[in-house]
Every structure is written in C-alpha cells, then in structure tokens.
Amino acid sequence: MAADETGIMALEDFAAALDWQARHAEENGAPATARVIRALAGVRASDTATGRRIANWPGLTLKDAMPLRIAGGFHHLLLTGADDRLAQVYAGEVTDQAEVDALVLDLTHRFDARLLPWLDGPPQTNEAGRAASIMAGLLWLAQRVRAPRFDLFELGASAGVNTMIDRYFFRLGAVEVGPASSPMRIVPDWRGASPPAPPQGFAITAVKGCDIAPINLADTDSALRLKAYVWADAGERLGRIDAAIALASDQPPDLVAADAGDFAATMLARPQLPGSARVMFHSIMWQYMPAETQQRITAAFEAAAKLATPDTPLGWIALETDPATFRHELRVRLWDGAAHQGEEQLLSHAHPHGAWVAWREP
C-alpha cells in the first residue's frame, strides 16, 4: 500500500484506504466492523445516493475518516431498532464476507436517505479509554509544578466524555487515582514503568470543553449517535460509553459550542490564579482541524506561555496520531518561566482506544 510523504492518512486510493481501515479494525479487536467496512466497496459501486457520495469523495479518505463515518450509520440502524440484521454480523454469527456485502448493500438501498447524512462530518468517538493517557500526562506534570492543582480545558470535546476525567477511577500500572466508587473504571494494560503517583494536594479544580457541534449526553438520540460511532463488537468501549452517559446524567459536562481556535484564545486570555496550573488537552482531533485553526491555537498558546511563571504555569497535553506511522503518541509540554520552557516530551504510545499504554518517560 503506497503512501506519500505525509503518511498513511494521506491515502487517496479508495481501495487501499478501505483495506487499511478494515485491517486497523481487525487489529484492534473488531473483526465484524472490519467486514462492514470492507462491504463499502459494494456500496460505492451501487446506484444509491450514499454510494455516489462515496464514489465521488474528494480524496483523503482516511484523513476524513470516511469509512468510519458511514460505519457509524450502519451501527445506528441496529441501536435504534430500525433493522436488527447486523446483530448477527456484530456477534460473529455471520462471518462470510459475501453475506455481509449483500446485507450491507441491501441496508443501503433500504435506508439510503437515512445513511447519507452520516457522511457529512467526522466520527465523534469521544473514547473514555484515552483518558488514561491524559491522566498520566497530568501526573507527570504534577511532579514538575509548584502546586499540583489543575484548571483544564479540552479542544474537540465532542460529548465531553473526557472532561469528566476528575470523576473517573484509574489504575495506571501500580498507580491509582480518582474516586474508587466511580462507575467509570479506566484500567488499561500498562506497559513499562508506572507513571508518577499523585503528589499531596493533587486536584483537578475545573474542566471545560468545546466542540464545534457538541453532543448532549442527556438527550437519548444524541447519546445513541455517539454510541453508534463505537465499534459494535468492542464490548469494553460500549460499556465505557454507558458509564459516561450515567455520569453525565448526574452532572452534565461543562461544554460550549465553539470553534477550537476561538475557544483556546478565550481560555488562555482568562486571568490565572496563582497556585494553579492551566492545561490544555486534546485527543485524536488535531488531524481533523484546518491548518489555519491549528496555527491560531499554537500562536495563542505560545503567546500565553511567555507570561507563565512558577506560580502560574501552563501545560499542553496532546494524545494524537503520528501521520507518518499512525501511532498514537502522548506528548506533553510545560512552561513555567523558569526551569521549563515548553520542551516537548514524548511520554508514551497508546492503543487507539486506550486498551494499553506503553510508558516511555524520558
């Protein structure tokens, strides 16, 4: 499979991109979802509005996450009870690719108008398992700031699942943090040394998130849409979404509908209380933003970082995809006007949905 100098994400050939996406699902424990993705080849050749939209996709199939957009639409048919035939596929009872191809094609003809809008925007997976890496990054920062009290804000928060990070229980290697009674239990397969233990006084004082189109977990239809983007044969991930929905029903996430560039500038411009660290974080969303927005956020952050002091440090935690290797990497930066001047640290590699984290603190 050929990729140009920008890596896997820039694959434009539909067949190659579809094969890569299907193999990616297989390698991450979702073989049934892979079969549904492979069936999109037949959908693309069909005389349906959905098929024509796929056939005329303007390149960058993987960067746009096009196969995952429509895969969410097919899962949604099952979750809403519109058609239950895919249940046998997701349960592994139907494994013949030709049978899956025929079923997916029939569903496309039957639900063409309903499936078509799923191609309008990228998937909003909002995977809680990724919070393991974010929390590990916070614990690393906590050892390097004067007061380990964190005021957080998240870019591309979707439904705000990871803005509830202070309400989750984590076991990261030998380290435990968070309320032990939480229904959300983040316990990845931890590889390598454990991250630092939370120091005395460690606290998350506030978390706010933004998304251009935030999902309201209190709304049943919206919650089902979010759940549809989770691979149907990934049981642990579905369980985490259910736990997030339960927590949001008790206390909704603090979310605003905003452009990420505008939101970052606003959050960075707020007065910062001495004795607290302001930290921006995001996970598997940077690639979806226009280059102009990325540049605006970076410029605003670098301007704010010049004002950082040991009493008002600034941090940036990013769990994002290396476009050349498609490896998911945790990178953290800290500014405090003294010892730390924004040097980027690669702290870990992680499974795309948080099943494992390989710690490699320098």
C-alpha positions as CSV (number, residue, x, y, z in Angstrom):
1,M,0.0,0.0,0.0
2,A,1.6,3.2,-1.1
3,A,1.5,6.4,0.9
4,D,3.0,9.7,0.0
5,E,5.4,11.8,2.2
6,T,2.6,12.8,4.6
7,G,2.0,9.2,5.5
8,I,-0.9,6.8,5.9
9,M,-3.5,9.5,6.5
10,A,-3.0,10.9,3.0
11,L,-4.0,7.8,1.2
12,E,-6.4,8.8,-1.6
13,D,-6.8,5.5,-3.4
14,F,-10.2,4.2,-2.2
15,A,-9.4,0.5,-2.3
16,A,-6.1,1.0,-0.4
17,A,-7.7,3.3,2.2
18,L,-10.6,0.9,2.7
19,D,-8.2,-2.1,3.2
20,W,-6.1,-0.1,5.7
21,Q,-9.2,0.9,7.7
22,A,-10.6,-2.6,7.8
23,R,-7.2,-4.1,8.9
24,H,-7.0,-1.4,11.5
25,A,-10.3,-2.5,12.9
26,E,-9.3,-6.2,12.8
27,E,-6.0,-5.5,14.6
28,N,-7.9,-3.6,17.3
29,G,-10.4,-6.4,18.2
30,A,-13.3,-5.5,15.9
31,P,-13.3,-8.1,13.0
32,A,-17.1,-7.7,12.4
33,T,-16.8,-3.9,12.0
34,A,-13.9,-4.7,9.5
35,R,-16.3,-6.8,7.5
36,V,-18.8,-3.9,7.4
37,I,-16.1,-1.6,6.3
38,R,-15.0,-3.9,3.5
39,A,-18.6,-4.1,2.3
40,L,-18.4,-0.4,1.5
41,A,-16.7,-1.4,-1.8
42,G,-20.1,-2.7,-3.0
43,V,-21.9,0.3,-1.6
44,R,-19.6,2.6,-3.6
45,A,-20.5,0.8,-6.8
46,S,-24.2,0.9,-6.1
47,D,-26.9,3.1,-7.6
48,T,-27.7,4.9,-4.3
49,A,-27.1,8.4,-3.1
50,T,-24.8,7.1,-0.4
51,G,-22.8,5.1,-3.0
52,R,-22.5,8.1,-5.3
53,R,-21.3,10.3,-2.5
54,I,-18.6,7.7,-1.5
55,A,-17.6,7.2,-5.2
56,N,-17.1,11.0,-5.6
57,W,-15.3,11.5,-2.3
58,P,-12.6,14.2,-2.9
59,G,-9.6,12.2,-1.8
60,L,-8.0,11.9,1.7
61,T,-10.4,9.1,2.5
62,L,-8.6,8.2,5.8
63,K,-7.9,11.8,7.0
64,D,-11.6,12.4,6.6
65,A,-12.4,9.1,8.4
66,M,-14.9,8.5,5.6
67,P,-15.3,4.7,6.2
68,L,-15.9,5.3,9.9
69,R,-18.5,7.9,9.2
70,I,-20.7,5.5,7.4
71,A,-19.9,2.6,9.6
72,G,-21.5,4.6,12.4
73,G,-24.6,5.0,10.3
74,F,-24.9,1.2,9.9
75,H,-24.4,0.6,13.7
76,H,-27.1,3.3,14.4
77,L,-29.6,1.3,12.4
78,L,-29.2,-1.6,14.9
79,L,-29.1,0.6,18.0
80,T,-32.3,2.4,17.1
81,G,-34.1,-0.8,16.2
82,A,-34.5,0.3,12.5
83,D,-33.1,-3.0,11.4
84,D,-31.6,-5.8,13.5
85,R,-30.0,-8.0,10.9
86,L,-26.5,-6.6,11.6
87,A,-26.7,-8.0,15.1
88,Q,-25.6,-11.4,13.7
89,V,-22.6,-9.9,12.0
90,Y,-21.5,-7.9,15.1
91,A,-22.0,-11.1,17.2
92,G,-19.7,-13.0,14.9
93,E,-22.5,-15.4,13.8
94,V,-22.2,-14.2,10.2
95,T,-18.6,-14.1,9.0
96,D,-18.7,-14.8,5.3
97,Q,-17.7,-11.6,3.6
98,A,-20.1,-12.2,0.6
99,E,-23.0,-12.4,3.0
100,V,-22.0,-9.3,4.8
101,D,-21.5,-7.5,1.5
102,A,-25.1,-8.4,0.4
103,L,-26.6,-7.4,3.7
104,V,-24.8,-4.0,3.8
105,L,-25.8,-3.3,0.2
106,D,-29.5,-4.2,1.0
107,L,-29.4,-1.9,4.0
108,T,-28.0,0.9,1.9
109,H,-30.9,0.6,-0.6
110,R,-33.5,0.4,2.2
111,F,-32.1,3.2,4.3
112,D,-30.3,5.3,1.7
113,A,-31.7,8.7,2.8
114,R,-31.1,7.9,6.4
115,L,-27.5,6.8,5.9
116,L,-26.4,9.6,3.6
117,P,-26.1,12.4,6.3
118,W,-23.7,10.2,8.2
119,L,-21.1,11.2,5.6
120,D,-21.4,14.9,6.4
121,G,-19.0,15.0,9.3
122,P,-16.2,13.1,11.0
123,P,-17.0,10.5,13.7
124,Q,-17.2,11.7,17.3
125,T,-15.9,8.7,19.1
126,N,-15.0,10.5,22.3
127,E,-13.3,7.4,23.8
128,A,-13.0,7.4,27.6
129,G,-10.2,4.9,27.4
130,R,-8.0,7.7,26.1
131,A,-8.3,9.5,29.4
132,A,-5.7,7.0,30.8
133,S,-3.0,8.8,28.7
134,I,-4.4,12.3,29.6
135,M,-4.3,11.4,33.3
136,A,-0.8,10.0,33.1
137,G,0.3,13.3,31.4
138,L,-1.3,15.2,34.3
139,L,0.5,13.1,36.9
140,W,3.8,13.7,35.0
141,L,3.1,17.5,35.1
142,A,2.1,17.3,38.8
143,Q,5.7,16.4,39.7
144,R,7.0,19.5,37.9
145,V,4.7,22.3,39.1
146,R,4.9,24.2,42.3
147,A,1.2,23.4,43.2
148,P,-0.4,20.4,41.5
149,R,-3.8,22.0,41.1
150,F,-5.1,21.9,37.5
151,D,-7.5,24.1,35.6
152,L,-8.1,22.1,32.4
153,F,-9.7,22.8,29.1
154,E,-10.3,20.4,26.2
155,L,-10.4,21.1,22.5
156,G,-12.8,19.0,20.4
157,A,-14.5,17.6,23.4
158,S,-17.4,16.1,21.4
159,A,-19.9,15.0,24.2
160,G,-17.5,15.9,27.0
161,V,-16.7,12.4,28.0
162,N,-13.1,13.2,28.8
163,T,-14.0,16.5,30.5
164,M,-15.3,14.2,33.3
165,I,-11.8,12.9,33.9
166,D,-12.0,14.0,37.6
167,R,-14.9,11.6,38.2
168,Y,-13.1,8.5,36.8
169,F,-11.2,5.8,38.6
170,F,-7.8,5.0,37.1
171,R,-5.3,2.2,37.7
172,L,-2.2,3.0,35.7
173,G,0.3,0.3,36.4
174,A,0.9,0.4,40.2
175,V,-0.7,3.9,40.5
176,E,-4.3,4.5,41.4
177,V,-6.1,7.9,41.2
178,G,-9.7,9.1,41.2
179,P,-12.8,8.0,43.2
180,A,-12.8,4.3,43.8
181,S,-16.6,4.2,43.6
182,S,-16.8,5.6,40.1
183,P,-18.8,3.6,37.5
184,M,-16.1,4.6,35.0
185,R,-13.0,2.4,35.6
186,I,-10.1,3.0,33.4
187,V,-7.7,0.1,33.8
188,P,-5.6,-0.3,30.6
189,D,-2.9,-2.9,30.1
190,W,0.0,-0.8,31.4
191,R,3.4,-1.5,29.8
192,G,6.7,-0.2,31.2
193,A,7.2,1.7,34.4
194,S,4.2,3.2,36.2
195,P,3.6,7.0,35.9
196,P,4.3,9.1,38.9
197,A,1.9,8.8,41.9
198,P,-0.3,11.8,42.6
199,P,1.5,14.1,44.9
200,Q,-0.1,15.6,48.0
201,G,-2.6,18.3,47.1
202,F,-3.1,16.9,43.6
203,A,-6.5,18.1,42.3
204,I,-8.4,19.0,39.2
205,T,-10.3,22.2,40.1
206,A,-12.1,22.7,36.8
207,V,-12.6,21.2,33.4
208,K,-14.3,22.9,30.4
209,G,-14.5,21.7,26.9
210,C,-15.5,22.9,23.4
211,D,-16.7,21.4,20.2
212,I,-18.0,22.9,17.0
213,A,-21.1,20.6,17.4
214,P,-21.2,19.3,21.0
215,I,-23.3,16.2,21.7
216,N,-25.7,16.3,24.6
217,L,-25.4,13.0,26.5
218,A,-28.7,13.8,28.3
219,D,-30.5,13.6,25.0
220,T,-31.3,10.0,24.1
221,D,-31.0,10.5,20.4
222,S,-27.7,12.3,20.7
223,A,-26.3,9.7,23.1
224,L,-27.2,6.9,20.7
225,R,-25.5,8.8,17.9
226,L,-22.3,8.9,19.9
227,K,-22.6,5.3,20.8
228,A,-23.1,4.4,17.1
229,Y,-19.5,5.6,16.4
230,V,-18.2,3.0,18.8
231,W,-17.4,-0.3,17.0
232,A,-20.2,-2.6,17.7
233,D,-18.0,-5.6,18.5
234,A,-15.9,-3.6,21.0
235,G,-17.7,-4.6,24.3
236,E,-15.5,-2.7,26.7
237,R,-15.8,0.5,24.8
238,L,-19.6,0.3,24.7
239,G,-19.5,-0.3,28.5
240,R,-17.5,2.9,28.9
241,I,-19.9,4.9,26.8
242,D,-22.8,3.7,29.0
243,A,-20.8,4.7,32.1
244,A,-20.2,8.1,30.7
245,I,-23.8,8.6,29.9
246,A,-24.7,7.6,33.5
247,L,-22.2,10.1,35.0
248,A,-23.4,12.9,32.7
249,S,-27.0,12.3,33.8
250,D,-25.9,13.1,37.4
251,Q,-23.8,16.1,36.4
252,P,-23.6,17.3,32.8
253,P,-20.1,18.1,31.4
254,D,-19.2,21.8,31.1
255,L,-19.3,22.2,27.3
256,V,-19.7,25.1,24.9
257,A,-20.3,25.1,21.2
258,A,-17.3,27.0,19.7
259,D,-14.5,26.9,17.2
260,A,-11.4,25.4,18.8
261,G,-9.3,28.4,17.8
262,D,-11.7,30.9,19.4
263,F,-12.2,28.7,22.5
264,A,-8.4,28.3,23.1
265,A,-7.8,32.0,22.7
266,T,-10.6,32.8,25.2
267,M,-9.5,30.2,27.8
268,L,-5.9,31.3,27.6
269,A,-6.8,35.0,28.0
270,R,-8.6,34.4,31.3
271,P,-6.8,35.7,34.4
272,Q,-4.9,32.8,36.1
273,L,-5.0,32.3,39.8
274,P,-1.5,31.9,41.4
275,G,-1.0,28.4,42.7
276,S,-2.8,26.7,39.8
277,A,-1.6,25.2,36.5
278,R,-3.7,25.9,33.4
279,V,-3.5,22.9,31.0
280,M,-5.0,22.5,27.5
281,F,-5.6,18.9,26.3
282,H,-7.0,17.1,23.3
283,S,-7.1,13.6,21.9
284,I,-7.3,12.3,18.3
285,M,-8.8,15.5,17.0
286,W,-5.9,17.7,15.8
287,Q,-5.8,16.0,12.4
288,Y,-9.4,17.0,11.7
289,M,-8.8,20.7,12.1
290,P,-7.9,23.1,9.3
291,A,-4.2,24.1,9.2
292,E,-5.3,27.7,9.9
293,T,-7.0,26.7,13.1
294,Q,-4.0,24.7,14.2
295,Q,-1.8,27.7,13.6
296,R,-4.1,30.1,15.5
297,I,-4.2,27.8,18.5
298,T,-0.4,27.4,18.5
299,A,0.2,31.1,18.2
300,A,-2.3,31.9,21.1
301,F,-0.7,29.2,23.2
302,E,2.9,30.4,22.6
303,A,1.9,34.0,23.4
304,A,0.3,32.9,26.7
305,A,3.3,30.7,27.5
306,K,5.5,33.8,27.6
307,L,3.6,35.0,30.6
308,A,3.9,31.7,32.5
309,T,5.6,31.8,35.9
310,P,6.4,29.1,38.6
311,D,3.1,30.2,40.3
312,T,1.1,30.3,37.1
313,P,2.5,27.5,34.8
314,L,0.9,26.5,31.5
315,G,0.8,23.0,30.1
316,W,-0.3,21.3,26.8
317,I,-1.2,17.6,26.7
318,A,-1.8,16.0,23.3
319,L,-2.7,12.4,22.6
320,E,-2.6,12.4,18.8
321,T,-1.7,10.4,15.8
322,D,1.7,10.5,14.1
323,P,0.6,10.9,10.5
324,A,3.5,9.0,9.1
325,T,3.2,5.9,11.3
326,F,-0.4,6.2,12.6
327,R,1.0,5.5,16.1
328,H,-0.9,7.2,18.9
329,E,1.5,9.3,21.0
330,L,1.2,11.2,24.3
331,R,3.2,14.4,24.1
332,V,3.4,17.0,26.9
333,R,4.8,20.5,27.2
334,L,5.2,22.7,30.2
335,W,6.1,26.4,30.6
336,D,6.8,28.0,34.0
337,G,9.0,30.9,33.1
338,A,11.9,29.2,34.9
339,A,13.1,25.6,34.6
340,H,10.6,24.5,31.9
341,Q,10.3,26.4,28.6
342,G,8.0,24.2,26.6
343,E,10.3,21.4,25.6
344,E,8.1,18.7,24.1
345,Q,8.3,15.3,25.8
346,L,7.1,12.1,24.3
347,L,5.8,10.1,27.3
348,S,4.0,7.1,25.9
349,H,2.5,5.3,23.0
350,A,-1.1,4.0,23.3
351,H,-3.7,1.8,21.8
352,P,-6.1,4.0,19.7
353,H,-8.9,3.3,22.2
354,G,-6.9,3.0,25.4
355,A,-6.7,-0.8,25.7
356,W,-3.0,-0.4,26.5
357,V,-0.5,2.3,27.3
358,A,3.3,1.9,26.8
359,W,5.0,4.3,29.1
360,R,8.4,5.6,27.9
361,E,9.1,8.6,30.1
362,P,12.5,10.1,29.1
